[in-house]
Amino acid sequence: MTATTAAPSLLSSAEQRRAARQLTLAMLALGLLGVGLVWRWILPEQIGVSQLLLGFASLLVAVPVMRSAWYSLRYPSLHGITDQLIALAMLGAWATGDLLTAALLPIIMIFGHVLEERSVIGSQEAINALGRLTRSHARKLQADGSIIEVDNRTLSAGDIVEVRAGDRVPADGRVLSGQASLDTASITGESVPVEAGVGMLVFGGAINLDGLLRVEVTRIGDESTLGKVIALMQNAERSKPPITRLLERYAGSYMVLVLLLAAVTWFVTHDAQAMLAVLVAACPCALVLSAPATAIAGVAVAARHGILIRSSAFLEELADLTSLVVDKTGTLTYGTLRLQSIDSLSVDTKEVQALAASLGAASSHPVSRALAGMADQEAYWPLTKIHERQGLGVVATTEKGEAALGRPELFAQLGITTPLVPEHDGPIAGLALNGEFLAWLLLADSIKPEARFALSELRELGLGRQLLLTGDRQSVARTLAQEVGLNEIQAQALPEDKLNRVLKEIDHGFRPMVVGDGINDSLALKAGVVGVAMGAGGADIALASADIVLIGSDLRRLGTCVRLSRQCRRTLQVNVIIGLGWTLAIVVFAAFGWLGAAGAMIAALLHNLSTLLVLGNAGRLLRFQEPLLRLDPQAK
């Protein structure tokens, strides 16, 4: 019998030692009990020796039982009710001279608690496994170009590290050079390797399957994605589901009811075993564990899929959502400018991309930086006499003459004739070489390929009302809404506008899931029934405001969240039925004396069986698995 708290959490070293001591005492007591029973059988005339052995066995296990009961009186909890009832049953057995029951009853319960701890869903192992991923060695690049091997805990933001094939990425960072396939399954749940290239953000803990990368460290330790994963998982594991809080509210009343029932049983039957059996049978362990076991299993499964649930309560909230409020930039889109198309009739596209990337790399403007990633550094044109014209573009000299990249106004200043500027909702850059205009480069924030599929999936799951809420222009929002299948939009929304719109949705009877990633989404995320933040690149305040974090920022995991929540609810309902129904049945059998002369011990065995049934049913959740399939690039 352990003095546990109501909410399951990782066992400390002190708790582990306490459990080991209790198990040792239980095994010693069991040995003495066996010797006492054998002595009674072989030498029945020496009943005193047998009773002495049984009494000593009961005293061995009485210490942890009474200590736990006393602890539960000082710090009330649901588990504490079990401790108190077992202590009372033990005192009752002593009072009636039933030393066999007084010894065997706590032994059975201690072994039952050990089985519970061994059966309680592998969330602790999952957290420990994730924790091991945060520790690794790193190949740090020195200022003189040399490479030294260091502990990744000594890294700081701005350091450059080399990641070889087979190495683990030591910290969150941005790829400076190289290309490789990364295994991120332990972090995002993505079974398909991710292709990492220049400019891409990578997670600490990912495994480099091939290639050679140089990565600039951006976040380390607890601030890294993996560090936040672990912190969120530990927080979720310690949280109490609503049903647990409800049971705790009526714990005192339940204890009084059990004592009254035991007293009535005694006065009616005058059967001490029946009274003790009632006390033991009423131990609510199965009912107490029904919600936490389900929640812990759900949290562990979610973490395996790259979904971090900050509170197990939201596993229940997710099942009842009716609408979706979603941000645009960084959520439905990547949040970074990408080349959308090249408007050119007569020039080789590869040549245009290489020249534009070369000029873009020479400028600090966001549009130029976006264009710089269109080609590898090996394909860059040699440039001389580079001159960046503030707000207009960049001009440089190449082997083929003067090249220019920038806004339409730049070419007017240079006296270069340009075709009509195409209509486009996004930045436009022109490119010229040796006085001849080559092409218009049209950039835009690219839509995530899974966006349309994810929104369609949510509609099938009952989130039929879907609203795009963005601070971007109306035309941009309308174009994106058409692409992903959204019918309702609100553009040019400030943070307070987003908050008010979410509150309005709730006032109208909807239960919205709010999905976002930025600082401007934090108020809306907090106000929604469930707030979901994008983990990859999401603002810290958004992550703190959200109830759920998608580590890989894959929108398809929204559907996984809802389906997992509904599976958790079904599992919880079954567990409550098992816990409540089984307990009531044992109590009735015990009260009527139907458990026989050894009623208390039989009740203890049946009680532990119900607990294991609840844990086993919760464990079935661990089979929940939804791998992310590759999207069909042709799918619309």
Backbone torsions as a table, in degrees:
resi	resn	phi	psi	omega
1	MET	NA	116.0	-177.4
2	THR	-104.6	147.4	174.3
3	ALA	-83.3	84.2	-176.4
4	THR	-99.7	163.5	173.7
5	THR	-91.1	167.9	-177.2
6	ALA	-68.0	-34.8	-178.3
7	ALA	-97.4	127.9	179.0
8	PRO	-66.9	142.8	179.5
9	SER	-150.3	172.7	177.5
10	LEU	-61.9	133.3	179.9
11	LEU	-72.5	130.9	174.5
12	SER	-77.3	169.8	178.4
13	SER	-62.6	-37.0	177.7
14	ALA	-64.2	-42.1	178.0
15	GLU	-65.2	-37.9	177.6
16	GLN	-64.3	-41.8	178.0
17	ARG	-64.8	-40.1	178.8
18	ARG	-62.2	-44.2	179.1
19	ALA	-63.3	-38.8	179.0
20	ALA	-64.7	-41.5	178.5
21	ARG	-62.7	-43.6	-179.6
22	GLN	-63.6	-40.2	177.9
23	LEU	-65.2	-39.9	178.0
24	THR	-62.8	-46.5	177.6
25	LEU	-60.7	-41.0	179.4
26	ALA	-63.0	-39.3	179.8
27	MET	-69.3	-39.8	175.9
28	LEU	-63.3	-44.2	178.9
29	ALA	-62.7	-39.1	178.4
30	LEU	-63.7	-39.2	176.8
31	GLY	-62.6	-47.2	177.4
32	LEU	-61.7	-38.6	178.9
33	LEU	-62.0	-43.3	178.9
34	GLY	-63.6	-42.6	178.4
35	VAL	-62.3	-41.9	179.8
36	GLY	-62.8	-42.2	179.3
37	LEU	-67.9	-40.3	177.3
38	VAL	-63.9	-42.0	178.4
39	TRP	-60.8	-42.3	179.0
40	ARG	-62.9	-34.6	-178.1
41	TRP	-76.4	-41.5	-177.4
42	ILE	-77.9	-43.9	-176.6
43	LEU	-122.9	73.7	-177.0
44	PRO	-63.1	-23.1	179.8
45	GLU	-72.7	-20.3	178.5
46	GLN	-98.0	56.0	-177.4
47	ILE	-63.0	-29.1	-179.0
48	GLY	-63.1	-40.8	179.1
49	VAL	-64.7	-42.8	178.5
50	SER	-61.1	-44.5	179.2
51	GLN	-63.5	-36.5	179.1
52	LEU	-64.1	-42.7	178.5
53	LEU	-64.9	-42.4	178.6
54	LEU	-65.4	-40.2	179.0
55	GLY	-64.6	-41.8	178.8
56	PHE	-64.7	-38.2	176.9
57	ALA	-61.9	-41.8	-179.8
58	SER	-68.2	-34.0	178.5
59	LEU	-67.1	-35.0	180.0
60	LEU	-59.9	-43.6	-177.9
61	VAL	-89.6	-8.9	179.8
62	ALA	-68.7	-33.8	-177.0
63	VAL	-59.5	-55.7	179.3
64	PRO	-65.0	-31.9	179.7
65	VAL	-64.8	-50.0	-178.1
66	MET	-67.5	-37.8	178.7
67	ARG	-63.8	-42.2	178.1
68	SER	-65.3	-39.7	178.0
69	ALA	-63.6	-43.1	178.1
70	TRP	-63.6	-41.6	177.3
71	TYR	-60.2	-41.8	-178.0
72	SER	-68.9	-25.6	174.9
73	LEU	-71.4	-37.6	179.1
74	ARG	-75.6	-36.7	-178.8
75	TYR	-127.0	83.7	-174.1
76	PRO	-60.1	140.7	176.8
77	SER	-158.1	170.4	179.0
78	LEU	-67.1	-43.6	177.4
79	HIS	-62.6	-28.2	179.6
80	GLY	-64.0	-29.1	177.1
81	ILE	-59.9	-43.2	177.6
82	THR	-60.7	-45.8	178.2
83	ASP	-57.8	-43.8	-178.9
84	GLN	-66.8	-42.7	-178.7
85	LEU	-66.3	-40.9	177.7
86	ILE	-65.0	-39.9	177.4
87	ALA	-62.0	-43.7	178.3
88	LEU	-64.1	-41.8	178.6
89	ALA	-62.9	-37.9	179.0
90	MET	-66.5	-43.6	177.0
91	LEU	-62.2	-40.1	178.1
92	GLY	-63.8	-39.5	177.9
93	ALA	-64.7	-41.0	175.8
94	TRP	-61.7	-44.2	-177.0
95	ALA	-62.8	-32.0	-179.9
96	THR	-92.3	1.3	179.2
97	GLY	78.7	11.0	-179.2
98	ASP	-89.1	79.4	-176.7
99	LEU	-70.0	-27.9	177.5
100	LEU	-62.1	-47.1	177.7
101	THR	-65.9	-40.6	-179.5
102	ALA	-60.6	-31.0	179.8
103	ALA	-88.3	-44.7	-172.5
104	LEU	-73.4	-34.1	-177.2
105	LEU	-59.6	-55.8	179.0
106	PRO	-65.3	-30.0	177.4
107	ILE	-62.0	-47.1	178.5
108	ILE	-59.2	-42.9	-177.4
109	MET	-68.8	-37.3	178.4
110	ILE	-64.6	-46.7	177.6
111	PHE	-62.1	-34.5	176.7
112	GLY	-63.0	-41.5	178.8
113	HIS	-66.2	-36.5	177.6
114	VAL	-63.4	-43.3	177.6
115	LEU	-63.2	-36.7	177.6
116	GLU	-60.8	-47.9	-178.0
117	GLU	-63.9	-35.6	178.8
118	ARG	-73.7	-25.2	-176.6
119	SER	-93.6	-18.1	-175.1
120	VAL	-65.7	101.3	169.3
121	ILE	8.9	139.6	-172.5
122	GLY	-77.1	36.4	178.7
123	SER	-67.2	-35.8	178.6
124	GLN	-63.3	-43.7	177.9
125	GLU	-63.2	-37.8	179.3
126	ALA	-63.5	-43.3	179.5
127	ILE	-65.1	-44.0	179.2
128	ASN	-62.6	-39.0	178.1
129	ALA	-63.5	-42.3	176.9
130	LEU	-63.5	-39.0	179.4
131	GLY	-60.9	-37.1	178.4
132	ARG	-65.7	-27.5	178.8
133	LEU	-67.8	-23.4	-178.6
134	THR	-76.6	-15.7	-179.5
135	ARG	-101.4	122.6	177.2
136	SER	-164.3	171.9	174.5
137	HIS	-94.7	156.2	-179.6
138	ALA	-133.2	144.1	174.7
139	ARG	-96.6	98.6	-174.4
140	LYS	-89.9	134.0	179.1
141	LEU	-86.8	122.5	179.5
142	GLN	-83.3	167.3	-179.9
143	ALA	-62.1	-31.7	-179.8
144	ASP	-84.9	5.6	178.7
145	GLY	92.9	-8.5	178.7
146	SER	-78.5	161.2	-177.9
147	ILE	-121.1	129.0	176.5
148	ILE	-121.4	151.8	178.6
149	GLU	-96.3	126.1	-176.6
150	VAL	-133.4	164.7	171.7
151	ASP	-71.9	135.7	-176.2
152	ASN	-64.6	-17.6	177.7
153	ARG	-70.3	-17.9	-180.0
154	THR	-87.7	-5.4	-179.4
155	LEU	-71.8	157.4	175.3
156	SER	-138.6	162.1	-179.5
157	ALA	-58.3	134.0	-178.7
158	GLY	102.1	-19.1	176.5
159	ASP	-65.6	150.5	177.6
160	ILE	-112.5	129.4	-178.2
161	VAL	-124.4	154.1	176.9
162	GLU	-106.4	130.2	-178.9
163	VAL	-118.9	110.7	-179.9
164	ARG	-88.4	168.8	176.1
165	ALA	-60.3	131.2	-177.6
166	GLY	92.7	-15.8	178.7
167	ASP	-80.7	158.0	173.1
168	ARG	-96.3	134.5	177.1
169	VAL	-61.0	122.0	-171.0
170	PRO	-74.8	-21.9	-177.0
171	ALA	-162.6	166.2	174.2
172	ASP	-62.2	142.6	179.7
173	GLY	-170.1	-177.2	179.4
174	ARG	-118.1	132.9	-178.1
175	VAL	-71.7	123.5	177.9
176	LEU	-91.9	-35.7	-179.9
177	SER	-157.0	157.8	178.4
178	GLY	96.0	172.4	179.1
179	GLN	-148.4	138.3	-177.4
180	ALA	-160.4	161.7	173.1
181	SER	-96.7	131.0	-177.0
182	LEU	-114.4	133.7	173.5
183	ASP	-90.6	109.0	-178.6
184	THR	-111.6	18.7	-174.5
185	ALA	-58.5	-37.3	-178.3
186	SER	-70.8	-15.7	-177.0
187	ILE	-107.7	-48.5	-174.7
188	THR	-104.1	-13.0	-175.1
189	GLY	80.1	0.8	-179.5
190	GLU	-75.9	116.1	-177.6
191	SER	-78.3	-24.0	-179.4
192	VAL	-87.7	129.0	179.3
193	PRO	-56.6	145.1	179.5
194	VAL	-96.6	132.6	178.6
195	GLU	-85.0	117.3	-178.3
196	ALA	-102.3	133.4	178.1
197	GLY	-135.8	-175.6	-178.0
198	VAL	-58.2	131.9	177.9
199	GLY	88.3	-10.1	-177.0
200	MET	-80.9	142.6	175.1
201	LEU	-81.8	136.2	179.3
202	VAL	-124.9	153.5	-178.5
203	PHE	-95.6	139.9	170.2
204	GLY	-64.3	138.5	-177.5
205	GLY	100.7	-17.8	176.6
206	ALA	-69.7	149.8	-178.0
207	ILE	-104.3	128.8	176.5
208	ASN	-79.3	113.1	-177.1
209	LEU	-82.0	-30.8	179.4
210	ASP	-158.8	168.3	176.1
211	GLY	79.2	-180.0	-179.1
212	LEU	-131.1	127.7	-178.2
213	LEU	-120.4	146.5	165.1
214	ARG	-116.0	125.3	-170.3
215	VAL	-124.6	133.8	172.6
216	GLU	-89.9	121.6	-177.8
217	VAL	-68.3	132.3	178.0
218	THR	-113.6	-39.0	-179.0
219	ARG	-142.7	141.9	-177.4
220	ILE	-132.4	167.2	171.8
221	GLY	56.5	-133.7	-178.0
222	ASP	-66.9	-21.3	179.9
223	GLU	-82.7	-13.3	179.3
224	SER	-72.3	165.8	179.2
225	THR	-59.5	-45.7	-179.1
226	LEU	-65.9	-38.0	176.8
227	GLY	-61.7	-40.8	177.5
228	LYS	-69.1	-34.5	176.2
229	VAL	-57.7	-48.9	-178.2
230	ILE	-64.1	-44.7	-179.5
231	ALA	-62.0	-44.1	179.9
232	LEU	-65.6	-39.6	179.9
233	MET	-66.1	-42.0	177.4
234	GLN	-63.2	-40.4	178.4
235	ASN	-64.3	-42.4	179.8
236	ALA	-64.8	-38.0	-179.0
237	GLU	-66.5	-33.2	-178.3
238	ARG	-81.5	-15.0	-175.1
239	SER	-73.6	156.8	-178.8
240	LYS	-105.8	124.5	174.9
241	PRO	-64.1	157.6	-178.7
242	PRO	-56.4	-39.4	-177.9
243	ILE	-65.8	-33.7	176.9
244	THR	-64.4	-43.9	177.9
245	ARG	-63.0	-34.8	178.0
246	LEU	-65.6	-45.1	178.9
247	LEU	-63.2	-39.5	179.3
248	GLU	-62.6	-32.9	-178.5
249	ARG	-62.9	-33.7	-176.1
250	TYR	-108.1	18.1	-177.7
251	ALA	-61.7	-43.1	-179.9
252	GLY	-62.6	-43.6	178.9
253	SER	-63.3	-38.2	179.3
254	TYR	-63.2	-41.2	179.8
255	MET	-62.1	-44.3	178.9
256	VAL	-62.4	-41.6	179.8
257	LEU	-61.9	-43.1	-179.9
258	VAL	-63.8	-44.4	179.8
259	LEU	-62.9	-40.3	177.3
260	LEU	-63.7	-42.0	179.8
261	LEU	-64.5	-41.3	177.5
262	ALA	-63.5	-40.5	179.2
263	ALA	-64.4	-44.4	178.4
264	VAL	-61.3	-42.4	178.4
265	THR	-58.7	-42.4	179.7
266	TRP	-65.2	-46.7	-177.8
267	PHE	-67.5	-30.7	-178.7
268	VAL	-82.7	-44.0	-173.0
269	THR	-99.9	-23.1	-172.1
270	HIS	52.9	31.5	-179.4
271	ASP	-111.2	108.3	-177.9
272	ALA	-63.2	-38.2	179.8
273	GLN	-62.7	-39.2	178.7
274	ALA	-64.3	-41.8	178.6
275	MET	-63.5	-46.3	179.2
276	LEU	-63.5	-38.4	179.0
277	ALA	-62.2	-37.4	177.5
278	VAL	-62.8	-45.1	179.5
279	LEU	-59.9	-43.2	-178.4
280	VAL	-71.4	-44.2	-177.5
281	ALA	-62.2	-31.1	-176.7
282	ALA	-78.3	-4.8	177.2
283	CYS	-58.5	120.7	-170.6
284	PRO	-89.7	30.8	-174.2
285	CYS	-55.6	-47.0	-178.2
286	ALA	-61.1	-43.3	179.3
287	LEU	-68.0	-39.5	179.4
288	VAL	-62.9	-40.6	-176.6
289	LEU	-81.5	-12.2	-174.1
290	SER	-58.4	-47.3	-178.8
291	ALA	-76.8	-50.6	-179.3
292	PRO	-60.8	-40.1	-180.0
293	ALA	-62.9	-41.8	178.0
294	THR	-65.2	-44.4	-178.6
295	ALA	-64.1	-44.2	-179.1
296	ILE	-63.6	-42.6	177.6
297	ALA	-61.9	-43.9	179.2
298	GLY	-62.3	-43.1	179.3
299	VAL	-63.8	-42.3	179.8
300	ALA	-64.1	-43.1	178.8
301	VAL	-65.3	-42.5	178.3
302	ALA	-59.9	-44.6	179.1
303	ALA	-60.5	-36.4	178.0
304	ARG	-64.4	-24.9	179.1
305	HIS	-96.4	11.2	-179.4
306	GLY	76.8	25.4	-179.5
307	ILE	-118.6	119.9	-179.3
308	LEU	-105.9	118.3	-177.6
309	ILE	-102.4	115.5	-175.6
310	ARG	-71.2	-25.2	178.9
311	SER	-146.5	132.9	-178.9
312	SER	-63.8	-18.2	177.7
313	ALA	-59.5	-30.6	-176.5
314	PHE	-77.1	-9.0	169.9
315	LEU	-66.1	-31.2	177.4
316	GLU	-82.7	-39.9	-179.3
317	GLU	-61.5	-37.6	-177.1
318	LEU	-59.2	-31.2	-175.4
319	ALA	-69.1	-19.0	-172.8
320	ASP	-112.3	13.4	-178.4
321	LEU	-68.8	144.3	-178.5
322	THR	-124.4	-10.2	-178.2
323	SER	-147.5	166.5	-178.6
324	LEU	-131.5	129.5	171.8
325	VAL	-118.5	117.4	-170.7
326	VAL	-127.9	139.4	175.7
327	ASP	-79.7	165.6	-180.0
328	LYS	-98.6	-70.6	-171.6
329	THR	-67.5	121.6	-179.5
330	GLY	85.3	-8.4	-179.7
331	THR	-113.8	-68.2	173.3
332	LEU	-80.6	-21.8	177.4
333	THR	-118.8	170.7	-179.2
334	TYR	-73.7	-22.3	-179.6
335	GLY	82.7	8.4	177.4
336	THR	-131.9	147.3	179.8
337	LEU	-70.4	136.9	176.3
338	ARG	-137.1	150.0	177.9
339	LEU	-64.6	122.7	179.5
340	GLN	-93.8	-44.2	179.3
341	SER	-161.4	162.9	176.5
342	ILE	-118.0	121.1	-179.8
343	ASP	-94.9	90.9	-178.5
344	SER	-151.1	142.1	-176.0
345	LEU	-103.0	-28.2	-167.5
346	SER	-131.0	7.2	-174.7
347	VAL	-113.8	144.4	177.3
348	ASP	-63.6	126.1	-175.7
349	THR	-62.1	-42.1	-179.6
350	LYS	-62.6	-38.0	178.0
351	GLU	-65.9	-42.6	177.5
352	VAL	-60.3	-47.0	-178.8
353	GLN	-62.9	-42.4	-179.4
354	ALA	-64.7	-43.0	-179.9
355	LEU	-68.5	-44.4	179.3
356	ALA	-63.0	-40.2	178.4
357	ALA	-64.9	-38.6	179.0
358	SER	-63.2	-47.1	178.3
359	LEU	-68.8	-37.4	179.2
360	GLY	-62.8	-37.1	-180.0
361	ALA	-67.1	-18.9	-179.8
362	ALA	-89.4	0.3	-177.1
363	SER	-122.4	155.1	178.3
364	SER	-98.6	-1.9	-178.7
365	HIS	-67.1	140.5	-179.4
366	PRO	-53.9	-39.7	178.7
367	VAL	-64.3	-43.7	179.2
368	SER	-63.4	-42.2	179.5
369	ARG	-62.9	-35.4	178.0
370	ALA	-66.2	-39.5	179.0
371	LEU	-70.8	-26.2	-178.2
372	ALA	-63.1	-24.6	-178.8
373	GLY	-85.3	3.3	-178.2
374	MET	-74.1	-18.6	-177.2
375	ALA	-141.6	155.4	175.4
376	ASP	-69.7	154.8	-179.1
377	GLN	-60.4	-28.9	179.2
378	GLU	-64.8	-24.8	-178.4
379	ALA	-90.2	-3.0	-178.4
380	TYR	-63.7	144.7	174.3
381	TRP	-78.7	140.8	173.2
382	PRO	-65.2	130.5	-177.4
383	LEU	-120.9	144.4	173.0
384	THR	-135.2	165.1	178.3
385	LYS	49.9	51.8	-178.7
386	ILE	-76.7	130.7	179.2
387	HIS	-138.1	118.0	177.9
388	GLU	-94.1	121.7	178.2
389	ARG	-93.7	111.0	-172.5
390	GLN	-52.6	122.6	176.6
391	GLY	79.9	-5.7	-177.3
392	LEU	-115.5	-45.3	-177.5
393	GLY	156.1	-157.8	-176.9
394	VAL	-134.1	141.6	179.1
395	VAL	-125.9	137.8	-179.4
396	ALA	-151.5	164.1	179.7
397	THR	-101.7	133.1	176.4
398	THR	-119.1	179.2	177.4
399	GLU	-65.5	-23.3	-178.3
400	LYS	-101.6	11.4	179.4
401	GLY	117.6	-172.4	-177.7
402	GLU	-76.3	132.6	179.2
403	ALA	-115.7	147.4	-178.8
404	ALA	-138.2	139.8	177.0
405	LEU	-135.5	124.9	178.8
406	GLY	168.6	-161.3	-178.2
407	ARG	-73.0	163.8	178.4
408	PRO	-56.4	-33.1	-179.2
409	GLU	-63.7	-28.9	179.5
410	LEU	-62.9	-42.9	-177.5
411	PHE	-71.6	-29.4	174.4
412	ALA	-64.2	-40.9	177.6
413	GLN	-66.5	-35.2	-179.4
414	LEU	-82.4	-5.7	179.9
415	GLY	72.8	28.1	179.8
416	ILE	-99.9	126.9	179.4
417	THR	-75.3	132.2	-179.1
418	THR	-121.9	149.9	172.1
419	PRO	-70.0	175.0	-179.3
420	LEU	-60.3	134.3	178.8
421	VAL	-67.5	122.7	-178.4
422	PRO	-68.0	151.0	176.3
423	GLU	-74.7	129.8	-175.4
424	HIS	-160.5	131.9	177.0
425	ASP	-85.8	76.3	-179.8
426	GLY	163.0	176.4	-179.6
427	PRO	-63.2	144.9	177.1
428	ILE	-128.7	131.9	176.7
429	ALA	-125.1	138.5	176.8
430	GLY	-99.8	158.2	-179.3
431	LEU	-135.6	129.8	179.3
432	ALA	-134.2	152.4	178.8
433	LEU	-141.4	124.8	177.2
434	ASN	55.6	43.2	176.9
435	GLY	79.9	0.8	-178.9
436	GLU	-113.0	128.3	179.5
437	PHE	-74.1	132.1	-175.4
438	LEU	-101.8	-48.3	-172.4
439	ALA	-169.1	157.7	167.1
440	TRP	-97.6	133.2	177.9
441	LEU	-107.4	117.2	-176.1
442	LEU	-100.7	120.9	-178.8
443	LEU	-112.6	152.7	177.7
444	ALA	-159.5	164.3	173.7
445	ASP	-79.9	112.9	-172.4
446	SER	-72.7	140.0	176.6
447	ILE	-75.9	137.2	176.4
448	LYS	-63.6	135.5	-175.1
449	PRO	-62.0	-25.7	-177.8
450	GLU	-89.2	-2.2	-171.8
451	ALA	-60.0	-51.2	-176.8
452	ARG	-61.7	-44.7	179.5
453	PHE	-61.8	-44.1	-177.3
454	ALA	-63.2	-43.4	180.0
455	LEU	-66.9	-38.8	177.3
456	SER	-63.8	-39.7	179.0
457	GLU	-63.8	-40.9	179.0
458	LEU	-65.5	-35.9	176.7
459	ARG	-63.0	-40.6	177.6
460	GLU	-65.1	-27.1	180.0
461	LEU	-86.3	3.3	175.8
462	GLY	107.7	-4.3	177.8
463	LEU	-91.4	66.7	-173.4
464	GLY	-73.0	-31.0	178.7
465	ARG	-86.9	118.2	-176.3
466	GLN	-131.7	129.2	-174.7
467	LEU	-126.1	130.2	172.7
468	LEU	-91.1	120.3	-177.0
469	LEU	-121.2	109.0	-172.9
470	THR	-141.1	154.3	174.9
471	GLY	-88.2	-1.6	-178.5
472	ASP	-76.9	174.8	-178.7
473	ARG	-67.1	156.7	-178.2
474	GLN	-60.7	-42.7	-177.5
475	SER	-64.9	-41.8	179.0
476	VAL	-65.2	-43.7	-179.9
477	ALA	-63.3	-40.5	-179.0
478	ARG	-65.3	-42.4	179.8
479	THR	-62.1	-45.3	179.9
480	LEU	-65.9	-40.7	179.6
481	ALA	-59.0	-39.9	177.7
482	GLN	-65.5	-37.5	-178.6
483	GLU	-65.8	-39.5	-173.3
484	VAL	-101.7	-3.1	176.5
485	GLY	88.6	29.8	176.4
486	LEU	-98.5	137.7	-177.4
487	ASN	-100.6	-24.1	-175.2
488	GLU	-118.2	131.4	-178.8
489	ILE	-136.8	153.8	168.4
490	GLN	-137.7	111.5	-175.4
491	ALA	-100.9	169.6	179.0
492	GLN	51.3	41.9	-177.4
493	ALA	-92.8	127.9	174.2
494	LEU	-80.7	166.5	179.8
495	PRO	-52.5	-42.0	179.7
496	GLU	-69.0	-30.7	176.1
497	ASP	-64.9	-40.7	178.6
498	LYS	-63.9	-42.3	178.6
499	LEU	-60.9	-48.5	-178.3
500	ASN	-62.6	-37.8	-179.7
501	ARG	-67.4	-39.9	177.1
502	VAL	-63.3	-44.8	178.0
503	LEU	-62.4	-35.6	177.3
504	LYS	-64.8	-40.3	177.3
505	GLU	-60.2	-43.4	-179.9
506	ILE	-65.9	-42.0	178.7
507	ASP	-60.7	-30.0	-179.8
508	HIS	-84.7	7.0	174.7
509	GLY	93.2	4.5	177.9
510	PHE	-88.0	155.9	175.6
511	ARG	-117.5	90.7	-171.0
512	PRO	-84.4	141.8	163.3
513	MET	-92.4	123.0	-179.2
514	VAL	-104.8	126.0	-176.8
515	VAL	-121.3	126.0	-179.8
516	GLY	-161.4	-177.5	-177.6
517	ASP	-143.7	-17.3	-170.3
518	GLY	-104.7	174.9	177.3
519	ILE	-59.4	-38.1	-178.5
520	ASN	-70.4	-9.1	179.3
521	ASP	-98.1	-8.3	-169.8
522	SER	-61.6	-41.0	179.9
523	LEU	-64.7	-43.6	179.7
524	ALA	-65.8	-39.8	178.8
525	LEU	-60.3	-40.3	-179.2
526	LYS	-70.2	-33.7	-175.0
527	ALA	-80.2	-26.6	-177.7
528	GLY	-65.6	159.5	175.3
529	VAL	-59.7	-42.6	172.8
530	VAL	-135.8	126.1	176.9
531	GLY	-104.9	130.1	-178.7
532	VAL	-119.8	125.4	-179.8
533	ALA	-111.0	147.9	175.2
534	MET	-79.1	121.7	-175.8
535	GLY	-75.7	-34.4	-178.7
536	ALA	-82.8	105.4	178.9
537	GLY	84.0	1.5	179.8
538	GLY	-71.8	149.2	178.9
539	ALA	-67.3	146.6	-177.7
540	ASP	-59.4	-38.8	-179.1
541	ILE	-68.7	-32.5	176.0
542	ALA	-67.4	-42.8	178.1
543	LEU	-62.5	-38.3	-179.9
544	ALA	-71.1	-30.3	-177.8
545	SER	-82.7	-21.8	-173.7
546	ALA	-81.1	154.1	174.2
547	ASP	-88.2	-27.2	-178.1
548	ILE	-134.7	141.2	178.8
549	VAL	-123.3	125.5	173.9
550	LEU	-91.9	105.6	-173.1
551	ILE	-60.9	-44.5	-179.5
552	GLY	-86.2	-3.4	179.0
553	SER	59.7	23.5	176.9
554	ASP	-86.2	119.7	-174.6
555	LEU	-64.8	-21.0	178.1
556	ARG	-64.3	-20.5	178.1
557	ARG	-72.4	-12.2	174.2
558	LEU	-63.9	-43.5	175.9
559	GLY	-63.9	-37.8	176.6
560	THR	-60.7	-41.5	177.9
561	CYS	-56.7	-48.8	-176.7
562	VAL	-66.1	-45.5	-179.7
563	ARG	-65.0	-40.1	177.3
564	LEU	-63.8	-41.9	179.2
565	SER	-59.5	-44.5	-179.3
566	ARG	-68.5	-35.0	174.9
567	GLN	-65.9	-40.2	177.1
568	CYS	-62.0	-40.6	179.6
569	ARG	-63.1	-44.6	179.0
570	ARG	-62.5	-41.5	178.4
571	THR	-63.7	-42.0	179.5
572	LEU	-63.3	-41.5	179.1
573	GLN	-60.8	-43.7	178.2
574	VAL	-64.4	-41.9	180.0
575	ASN	-63.1	-41.2	178.2
576	VAL	-64.1	-40.7	178.0
577	ILE	-62.8	-44.6	178.1
578	ILE	-62.4	-49.1	-176.6
579	GLY	-63.4	-47.1	-178.0
580	LEU	-74.7	-49.0	-176.9
581	GLY	-63.8	-44.8	-179.4
582	TRP	-63.6	-44.9	179.9
583	THR	-60.7	-46.2	179.3
584	LEU	-61.6	-41.0	-179.4
585	ALA	-63.5	-44.7	-179.7
586	ILE	-65.1	-40.8	179.1
587	VAL	-60.9	-44.2	179.6
588	VAL	-62.4	-46.7	179.4
589	PHE	-61.5	-41.0	-180.0
590	ALA	-66.8	-43.3	-177.5
591	ALA	-63.3	-34.4	179.7
592	PHE	-89.4	3.2	177.8
593	GLY	74.0	18.7	-176.0
594	TRP	-79.2	-7.0	179.2
595	LEU	-87.5	-2.6	173.6
596	GLY	86.4	-168.0	-176.1
597	ALA	-67.5	-28.5	177.5
598	ALA	-101.9	43.3	-173.3
599	GLY	-57.8	-41.5	-176.7
600	ALA	-65.0	-43.0	-179.6
601	MET	-69.5	-39.8	176.6
602	ILE	-63.3	-41.3	177.1
603	ALA	-61.0	-39.8	178.7
604	ALA	-63.7	-42.9	179.2
605	LEU	-64.6	-44.6	178.9
606	LEU	-65.0	-37.4	177.3
607	HIS	-59.8	-46.8	179.3
608	ASN	-66.5	-33.9	177.2
609	LEU	-62.6	-42.7	178.4
610	SER	-63.6	-38.0	178.3
611	THR	-62.2	-44.3	179.9
612	LEU	-67.3	-33.8	176.0
613	LEU	-62.4	-43.2	178.4
614	VAL	-62.4	-46.5	179.9
615	LEU	-64.4	-39.5	178.3
616	GLY	-64.4	-40.8	178.0
617	ASN	-65.4	-40.8	176.2
618	ALA	-64.2	-35.6	-179.8
619	GLY	-64.4	-22.8	177.5
620	ARG	-61.6	-24.5	177.8
621	LEU	-62.0	-26.3	-176.9
622	LEU	-65.3	-15.8	177.4
623	ARG	-80.7	-7.9	178.8
624	PHE	-64.8	123.0	-177.4
625	GLN	-148.4	125.8	177.5
626	GLU	-131.0	88.2	177.2
627	PRO	-68.8	146.8	177.4
628	LEU	-83.6	122.4	179.3
629	LEU	-88.8	154.9	176.2
630	ARG	-65.1	136.0	179.0
631	LEU	-77.4	142.4	175.0
632	ASP	-74.4	115.2	-177.8
633	PRO	-62.1	-18.0	-179.8
634	GLN	-89.1	-11.2	-177.5
635	ALA	-69.8	138.5	178.3
636	LYS	-105.9	NA	NA
